[in-house]
Amino acid sequence: MTIHGAELKKIRLLTPGKPNRATAIVGGEASGIVNWNDIRYPQFYDVYKTLLRNFWIPDEIPMTKDVKEWETLTSREQEAYLRTIGLLSNLDSVQTRFILEASLFVSDPSVHAILSIIAQQEAVHNQSYSYVLSSIVPLDVQNKTFTRAHEDPAVIARNQFIVDLYEGFRAERTARPPKPVGSLILRG
């Protein structure tokens, strides 16, 4: 069965009577139960374990040295740093939401579990930006940095390519990727 170009269907949370081992990553049949000892692609268990080892908590990392170094940066360097944080926070916020949404169409429970971890790690990335900023600048500068992500034309333009791809999927929900052109998405 090919799904290329066909509209994807959301998976059911639990489908009794279907196999635990998924018949395909997308568009297949599966019960919704993850049995890591009996998955279609055993290498996905290694991916899952690797992702779990990536776990970290931002506020467990001391920022003392960073605070001192921040003061040594020129105003131009500080501005570049803040713009970068704004850009990354925007993309990671979108990424977290998109991964969760895309996972609704993944029939393989092991891949769904992997995507859940990836989405969580994107959320942790955003937490780290908040933590870093709270260590080096006052709240009004933090808020301006995160607001800039959706007001600064350069940041918006930089993110538009990815946002257009994601919105294209949300609009059509097919396995065929859209072809972005500027802020337009063409099908072909």
C-alpha positions as CSV (number, residue, x, y, z in Angstrom):
1,M,0.0,0.0,0.0
2,T,1.4,3.4,-0.9
3,I,0.5,6.5,0.9
4,H,2.6,8.9,-1.1
5,G,0.3,11.8,-2.0
6,A,-2.7,10.2,-0.2
7,E,-4.3,12.0,2.8
8,L,-3.0,10.7,6.1
9,K,-5.4,9.5,8.7
10,K,-4.9,10.1,12.5
11,I,-4.0,7.0,14.4
12,R,-6.3,5.6,17.0
13,L,-5.0,5.6,20.6
14,L,-5.6,1.9,21.0
15,T,-6.8,-0.6,18.3
16,P,-7.5,-4.0,19.8
17,G,-7.1,-6.9,17.4
18,K,-4.3,-5.2,15.5
19,P,-0.7,-6.4,15.8
20,N,1.6,-4.8,18.4
21,R,4.4,-4.9,15.8
22,A,3.4,-2.2,13.4
23,T,3.0,-3.1,9.7
24,A,4.4,0.3,8.6
25,I,5.7,3.5,10.2
26,V,3.0,5.6,8.6
27,G,-0.3,4.2,7.2
28,G,0.2,0.8,8.7
29,E,-1.7,-1.2,11.3
30,A,-0.8,-1.4,14.9
31,S,-2.5,-1.9,18.3
32,G,-0.9,1.2,19.7
33,I,1.0,-0.8,22.4
34,V,4.7,-0.5,22.5
35,N,6.5,-3.8,23.2
36,W,10.2,-2.8,22.8
37,N,11.1,-6.5,22.6
38,D,9.0,-7.0,19.5
39,I,9.1,-3.9,17.2
40,R,9.3,-3.8,13.4
41,Y,12.6,-1.9,13.4
42,P,14.8,-3.1,16.4
43,Q,17.3,-0.3,15.8
44,F,14.6,2.2,16.9
45,Y,15.1,0.9,20.4
46,D,18.7,2.1,20.3
47,V,17.5,5.5,19.0
48,Y,15.0,5.6,21.9
49,K,17.7,4.8,24.5
50,T,20.1,7.3,22.9
51,L,17.5,10.0,23.2
52,L,16.8,9.2,26.8
53,R,20.5,9.6,27.6
54,N,20.3,13.1,26.1
55,F,18.1,14.2,29.1
56,W,19.2,17.2,31.0
57,I,17.7,20.0,33.0
58,P,18.8,23.6,32.2
59,D,18.8,25.0,35.7
60,E,21.2,22.2,36.9
61,I,23.9,23.9,34.8
62,P,25.7,26.8,36.6
63,M,25.6,30.1,34.8
64,T,28.2,32.0,37.0
65,K,30.9,32.0,34.3
66,D,28.4,32.9,31.6
67,V,27.1,35.9,33.6
68,K,30.7,37.2,34.0
69,E,31.4,36.7,30.2
70,W,28.2,38.4,29.2
71,E,29.5,41.6,30.8
72,T,32.7,41.4,28.6
73,L,30.7,41.3,25.4
74,T,30.3,44.4,23.3
75,S,26.7,45.7,22.9
76,R,26.8,44.5,19.3
77,E,27.8,41.0,20.4
78,Q,25.1,41.0,23.1
79,E,22.5,42.0,20.5
80,A,23.6,39.2,18.2
81,Y,23.3,36.7,21.0
82,L,19.8,37.9,22.0
83,R,18.7,37.8,18.3
84,T,20.0,34.2,18.1
85,I,18.1,33.2,21.2
86,G,14.9,34.8,19.8
87,L,15.4,32.9,16.5
88,L,16.0,29.6,18.3
89,S,13.1,30.0,20.7
90,N,10.8,30.6,17.9
91,L,11.9,27.5,15.9
92,D,11.9,25.2,18.9
93,S,8.4,26.3,20.0
94,V,7.1,25.5,16.5
95,Q,9.1,22.3,16.4
96,T,7.7,21.1,19.7
97,R,4.1,21.6,18.5
98,F,4.7,20.2,15.0
99,I,6.4,17.0,16.2
100,L,3.5,16.3,18.4
101,E,1.0,17.0,15.6
102,A,2.9,14.9,13.1
103,S,3.1,12.0,15.6
104,L,-0.7,11.7,15.4
105,F,-0.2,10.2,12.0
106,V,2.5,7.7,12.8
107,S,1.2,4.2,13.1
108,D,4.3,2.6,14.5
109,P,4.1,2.9,18.3
110,S,7.9,2.8,18.7
111,V,8.3,5.7,16.4
112,H,5.5,7.6,18.1
113,A,7.4,7.1,21.4
114,I,10.6,8.4,19.8
115,L,8.8,11.5,18.5
116,S,7.4,12.1,22.0
117,I,10.9,12.3,23.4
118,I,12.1,14.6,20.6
119,A,9.2,16.9,21.2
120,Q,10.0,16.9,24.9
121,Q,13.6,17.8,24.2
122,E,12.6,20.7,22.0
123,A,10.5,22.0,24.9
124,V,13.6,21.6,27.2
125,H,15.6,23.7,24.6
126,N,13.1,26.5,25.0
127,Q,13.3,26.1,28.8
128,S,17.1,26.5,28.5
129,Y,16.7,29.8,26.5
130,S,14.5,31.2,29.3
131,Y,17.0,30.0,31.9
132,V,20.0,31.5,30.2
133,L,18.3,34.8,29.6
134,S,17.1,34.9,33.2
135,S,20.7,34.5,34.3
136,I,22.1,37.4,32.3
137,V,19.4,40.0,31.5
138,P,16.3,41.5,33.3
139,L,12.8,40.3,32.6
140,D,11.9,43.2,30.3
141,V,14.9,42.2,28.0
142,Q,13.9,38.6,28.2
143,N,10.4,39.4,27.1
144,K,11.6,41.6,24.3
145,T,13.9,38.8,23.1
146,F,11.0,36.3,22.9
147,T,8.7,38.9,21.4
148,R,11.2,39.8,18.8
149,A,10.9,36.3,17.4
150,H,7.5,37.2,16.0
151,E,8.1,40.9,15.3
152,D,11.6,41.1,13.8
153,P,11.4,40.9,10.0
154,A,14.8,39.2,9.7
155,V,13.8,36.5,12.3
156,I,10.4,36.0,10.6
157,A,12.0,35.7,7.2
158,R,14.5,33.2,8.5
159,N,11.8,31.0,10.1
160,Q,9.3,31.3,7.2
161,F,10.7,28.4,5.2
162,I,10.2,25.9,8.0
163,V,6.8,27.4,9.1
164,D,5.6,27.2,5.5
165,L,6.5,23.5,5.3
166,Y,4.8,22.7,8.6
167,E,1.7,24.6,7.7
168,G,1.6,22.9,4.3
169,F,1.5,19.5,6.1
170,R,-1.2,20.8,8.5
171,A,-3.3,21.9,5.5
172,E,-3.0,18.9,3.3
173,R,-1.7,16.1,5.6
174,T,-0.1,14.0,2.9
175,A,3.1,12.1,2.9
176,R,4.2,14.1,-0.1
177,P,6.3,17.0,1.1
178,P,5.3,20.5,-0.2
179,K,7.7,22.5,-2.3
180,P,8.3,25.9,-0.6
181,V,8.9,28.9,-2.8
182,G,9.4,32.0,-0.7
183,S,6.3,32.1,1.5
184,L,4.3,30.1,-1.0
185,I,3.9,26.4,-1.0
186,L,3.5,24.8,-4.4
187,R,2.4,21.2,-5.2
188,G,3.8,19.3,-8.1
